Amino acid sequence: MISKSGQLSDKPRPCSTAIDLSLSHGPAMAIRVDFADYEAEVPQHQHRQGQLILAHHGAVTCRAGNGVWIVPPNCGVWIPGGVRHSNQVTSNARLTYLFVEPGAAMLPAECCTLSVSPMLREMILRVAELSESDARDAHVDRLMGVMLDELALMPRERLELPVSDHPKIASIAAALLADPSDRRTLGQWAEHVAVGERSLKRLMLQQTGLSFGRWRRQLHLVIALRELAGGATVQQVAGDLGYESTTAFIVMFRKALGTTPSRYFADRLLSAGVT
């Protein structure tokens, strides 16, 4: 790419340079982004419109409100308008951002991960191909109407990690997100944040809705999906998460999602028509 001085530059651009929401004409607009050309970190920001972040390849981790959401291929994270959020993508990520005007569809009032059907994905990609002049076409209006109706029907995926701004829970979450292989027990974490073990147990449940053990397993699942979508092997991910064996990691993954890691991603590629 070319810098302001006219010299070639290898420095990736901020993702914001790819998005101009002033071009929106109608209930929705979509933009495709290949993160080989942009910075992998999108700092905290917000939009007037609701936003669906759809992953075609690689993965994106979105932090919004009191949660962390992972978007593996053929899923999308829905972020209502006005919600501050930040994104971290894998280096191989190819995404489509779908922006939806307030009130244009019956969509959730809170952040969530949505499954995206092949038909809906193709409609979103078709909208992303539109030029400004196409946006007023009657055919496009019908396409957008069907697309938004389909989006409102998509089922939710349980791919979020509840977090909290409570200082003690936030401290534990930050440490485990930085080093998910940390195997300290609840009692050891209680000592680390200077609180009784029973108090921390109650606090974790109050703040996240999960026991500490279930919360840490969900954290491992979120990180595993991100890393596997980014190209890491099952063996690498199992080691990075501190599992004693690859088999132990696969057992955790199967309990959470009902299938093995390799089958999970193979099924998603098959549903996307990739062989």
C-alpha positions as CSV (number, residue, x, y, z in Angstrom):
1,M,0.0,0.0,0.0
2,I,1.0,3.6,-0.5
3,S,1.8,6.0,2.4
4,K,0.9,9.7,2.5
5,S,4.5,10.4,1.3
6,G,3.9,8.3,-1.8
7,Q,6.2,5.6,-0.6
8,L,5.3,1.9,-0.4
9,S,4.3,1.0,3.1
10,D,3.8,-2.4,4.7
11,K,1.9,-1.0,7.7
12,P,-1.7,-2.1,7.6
13,R,-4.5,0.5,7.6
14,P,-7.1,1.0,10.3
15,C,-10.3,-0.9,9.5
16,S,-12.2,2.3,9.8
17,T,-10.8,3.5,6.5
18,A,-12.8,0.7,4.8
19,I,-16.1,1.8,6.2
20,D,-18.1,4.9,5.2
21,L,-21.6,4.6,6.6
22,S,-22.6,7.9,4.9
23,L,-23.1,5.8,1.8
24,S,-26.0,3.9,3.4
25,H,-29.3,4.3,1.4
26,G,-32.0,2.1,2.8
27,P,-32.5,-0.3,5.7
28,A,-29.1,-2.0,5.4
29,M,-25.7,-1.9,3.8
30,A,-22.8,-4.4,3.8
31,I,-19.0,-4.1,3.4
32,R,-16.5,-6.9,2.9
33,V,-13.1,-6.6,4.6
34,D,-10.0,-8.7,4.1
35,F,-7.8,-8.2,7.1
36,A,-4.7,-9.0,5.2
37,D,-5.0,-5.3,4.3
38,Y,-6.0,-3.9,7.7
39,E,-5.0,-3.8,11.3
40,A,-6.1,-6.8,13.3
41,E,-7.2,-4.7,16.3
42,V,-10.3,-2.6,15.9
43,P,-10.4,-0.3,19.0
44,Q,-13.5,0.3,21.0
45,H,-16.2,2.2,19.1
46,Q,-19.9,2.3,18.4
47,H,-22.4,2.8,15.5
48,R,-25.8,4.3,15.3
49,Q,-26.8,1.2,13.3
50,G,-26.9,-2.3,14.5
51,Q,-24.0,-4.4,13.2
52,L,-23.7,-8.1,12.2
53,I,-20.0,-9.2,11.9
54,L,-20.0,-12.2,9.6
55,A,-16.9,-14.4,9.4
56,H,-16.2,-16.2,6.1
57,H,-12.6,-17.2,6.9
58,G,-10.6,-17.0,10.1
59,A,-12.3,-15.7,13.2
60,V,-13.0,-12.5,15.1
61,T,-13.3,-12.0,18.9
62,C,-15.6,-9.2,19.9
63,R,-15.7,-7.5,23.3
64,A,-18.9,-5.7,24.1
65,G,-20.7,-4.9,27.3
66,N,-20.2,-7.7,29.8
67,G,-19.2,-10.3,27.3
68,V,-16.7,-11.7,24.8
69,W,-18.0,-13.2,21.7
70,I,-16.2,-15.5,19.2
71,V,-17.3,-15.5,15.5
72,P,-16.0,-18.7,13.8
73,P,-16.7,-19.2,10.0
74,N,-20.4,-19.1,9.0
75,C,-21.5,-17.4,12.2
76,G,-22.1,-13.8,13.0
77,V,-22.1,-11.7,16.1
78,W,-25.0,-9.2,16.4
79,I,-24.2,-5.9,18.1
80,P,-27.2,-3.5,18.6
81,G,-26.8,0.1,17.7
82,G,-25.1,2.3,20.3
83,V,-23.3,-0.6,22.0
84,R,-19.6,0.1,22.4
85,H,-17.4,-2.8,21.3
86,S,-13.9,-3.7,20.0
87,N,-12.8,-6.5,17.7
88,Q,-9.6,-8.6,17.5
89,V,-9.3,-10.7,14.3
90,T,-7.0,-13.5,13.2
91,S,-4.5,-12.6,10.5
92,N,-6.4,-14.7,7.9
93,A,-9.8,-13.2,8.6
94,R,-12.2,-12.3,5.8
95,L,-15.3,-10.6,7.2
96,T,-18.5,-8.9,6.0
97,Y,-20.0,-6.2,8.1
98,L,-23.7,-5.8,7.8
99,F,-25.1,-2.5,9.1
100,V,-28.9,-2.4,9.9
101,E,-30.8,0.8,10.5
102,P,-32.7,1.0,13.8
103,G,-36.1,-0.5,13.6
104,A,-35.5,-2.1,10.2
105,A,-35.8,-5.7,11.6
106,M,-36.9,-7.6,14.7
107,L,-33.4,-8.3,16.0
108,P,-32.1,-8.9,19.5
109,A,-31.7,-6.0,21.9
110,E,-28.5,-7.5,23.3
111,C,-25.3,-8.8,21.8
112,C,-25.3,-12.4,20.7
113,T,-23.8,-14.9,18.3
114,L,-26.1,-16.0,15.5
115,S,-25.8,-19.0,13.1
116,V,-25.9,-17.8,9.5
117,S,-27.5,-20.1,6.9
118,P,-25.9,-20.4,3.4
119,M,-28.9,-18.6,1.8
120,L,-28.6,-15.7,4.2
121,R,-24.8,-15.5,3.8
122,E,-25.2,-15.3,0.0
123,M,-27.8,-12.5,0.3
124,I,-25.5,-10.5,2.6
125,L,-22.7,-11.0,0.1
126,R,-25.0,-9.8,-2.7
127,V,-25.8,-6.6,-0.8
128,A,-22.1,-6.1,-0.2
129,E,-21.6,-6.0,-4.0
130,L,-24.1,-3.2,-4.5
131,S,-23.0,0.3,-5.6
132,E,-24.5,3.5,-4.3
133,S,-26.7,3.8,-7.4
134,D,-28.1,0.2,-6.9
135,A,-29.3,1.0,-3.4
136,R,-32.6,2.6,-4.7
137,D,-33.5,-0.2,-7.0
138,A,-36.8,-2.0,-6.3
139,H,-35.2,-5.4,-6.7
140,V,-32.6,-4.5,-4.1
141,D,-35.3,-3.3,-1.7
142,R,-37.0,-6.7,-1.9
143,L,-33.7,-8.5,-1.5
144,M,-32.9,-6.4,1.6
145,G,-36.4,-7.1,3.0
146,V,-36.0,-10.9,2.7
147,M,-32.5,-10.7,4.0
148,L,-33.5,-8.9,7.1
149,D,-36.5,-11.3,7.7
150,E,-34.1,-14.2,7.4
151,L,-31.6,-12.6,9.8
152,A,-34.3,-12.2,12.4
153,L,-35.0,-16.0,12.2
154,M,-31.4,-17.2,12.7
155,P,-30.8,-19.3,15.9
156,R,-28.4,-18.2,18.5
157,E,-25.1,-20.0,19.1
158,R,-23.7,-20.4,22.7
159,L,-20.3,-18.9,21.8
160,E,-20.0,-16.1,24.3
161,L,-17.9,-15.7,27.4
162,P,-19.7,-13.6,30.1
163,V,-17.4,-11.2,31.8
164,S,-17.8,-8.5,34.4
165,D,-16.5,-5.1,35.3
166,H,-16.3,-6.1,39.0
167,P,-12.6,-5.5,39.8
168,K,-11.9,-9.0,41.2
169,I,-13.7,-10.9,38.4
170,A,-12.2,-8.6,35.8
171,S,-8.7,-9.3,37.2
172,I,-9.1,-13.0,36.9
173,A,-10.6,-12.8,33.4
174,A,-7.8,-10.6,32.2
175,A,-5.2,-13.0,33.6
176,L,-6.8,-16.1,32.1
177,L,-7.4,-14.4,28.7
178,A,-3.7,-13.5,28.6
179,D,-2.6,-17.0,29.8
180,P,-5.4,-19.6,29.4
181,S,-3.1,-22.4,30.4
182,D,-3.1,-21.0,34.0
183,R,-4.5,-23.9,36.1
184,R,-4.9,-22.2,39.4
185,T,-7.8,-23.5,41.4
186,L,-10.7,-21.3,42.7
187,G,-9.0,-21.2,46.1
188,Q,-5.7,-20.1,44.6
189,W,-7.5,-17.3,42.6
190,A,-9.3,-16.3,45.8
191,E,-6.0,-15.8,47.5
192,H,-4.7,-13.9,44.5
193,V,-7.5,-11.4,44.6
194,A,-7.6,-11.3,48.4
195,V,-11.1,-12.6,49.0
196,G,-12.5,-15.8,50.6
197,E,-13.0,-18.8,48.4
198,R,-16.7,-19.0,49.3
199,S,-17.1,-15.3,48.6
200,L,-15.4,-15.6,45.2
201,K,-17.5,-18.6,44.3
202,R,-20.7,-16.6,45.0
203,L,-19.3,-13.6,43.3
204,M,-18.4,-15.5,40.1
205,L,-21.9,-17.0,39.9
206,Q,-23.6,-13.6,40.6
207,Q,-21.5,-11.7,38.0
208,T,-21.3,-14.3,35.2
209,G,-24.1,-16.7,35.8
210,L,-21.6,-19.6,35.7
211,S,-19.5,-21.5,38.3
212,F,-15.8,-20.9,38.0
213,G,-15.2,-24.3,36.4
214,R,-17.9,-23.8,33.8
215,W,-16.7,-20.2,33.1
216,R,-13.1,-21.4,32.6
217,R,-14.3,-24.2,30.2
218,Q,-16.3,-21.6,28.2
219,L,-13.2,-19.4,28.1
220,H,-11.2,-22.3,26.7
221,L,-13.9,-23.0,24.1
222,V,-13.9,-19.4,23.0
223,I,-10.1,-19.3,22.6
224,A,-10.0,-22.7,21.0
225,L,-12.5,-21.7,18.3
226,R,-10.6,-18.5,17.5
227,E,-7.2,-20.3,17.3
228,L,-8.5,-23.2,15.3
229,A,-10.2,-20.9,12.8
230,G,-6.9,-19.0,12.6
231,G,-5.1,-22.1,11.4
232,A,-3.7,-23.6,14.6
233,T,-3.7,-27.4,15.0
234,V,-5.7,-29.2,17.6
235,Q,-2.5,-30.3,19.3
236,Q,-1.2,-26.7,19.4
237,V,-4.5,-25.5,20.9
238,A,-4.6,-28.3,23.5
239,G,-1.1,-27.4,24.6
240,D,-1.7,-23.7,24.7
241,L,-4.8,-24.2,26.9
242,G,-2.8,-26.4,29.3
243,Y,-4.5,-29.7,28.7
244,E,-2.5,-32.8,29.6
245,S,-3.4,-34.4,26.3
246,T,-5.0,-33.7,23.0
247,T,-7.6,-36.3,23.9
248,A,-8.6,-34.4,27.0
249,F,-9.1,-31.2,25.0
250,I,-11.2,-33.0,22.4
251,V,-13.4,-34.4,25.2
252,M,-14.0,-30.9,26.5
253,F,-14.8,-29.6,23.0
254,R,-17.2,-32.5,22.3
255,K,-19.1,-32.0,25.5
256,A,-19.5,-28.3,24.7
257,L,-20.4,-28.4,21.0
258,G,-21.5,-32.1,20.5
259,T,-18.7,-32.9,18.0
260,T,-14.9,-32.9,17.6
261,P,-12.9,-29.9,16.5
262,S,-12.1,-31.3,13.1
263,R,-15.7,-32.3,12.4
264,Y,-17.0,-28.9,13.7
265,F,-15.0,-27.0,11.1
266,A,-15.5,-29.6,8.3
267,D,-19.3,-29.3,8.7
268,R,-19.1,-25.5,8.5
269,L,-17.0,-25.6,5.4
270,L,-19.5,-28.1,3.9
271,S,-22.4,-25.9,4.7
272,A,-20.6,-23.0,3.0
273,G,-20.2,-25.1,-0.1
274,V,-16.4,-25.4,0.3
275,T,-15.0,-28.9,-0.5
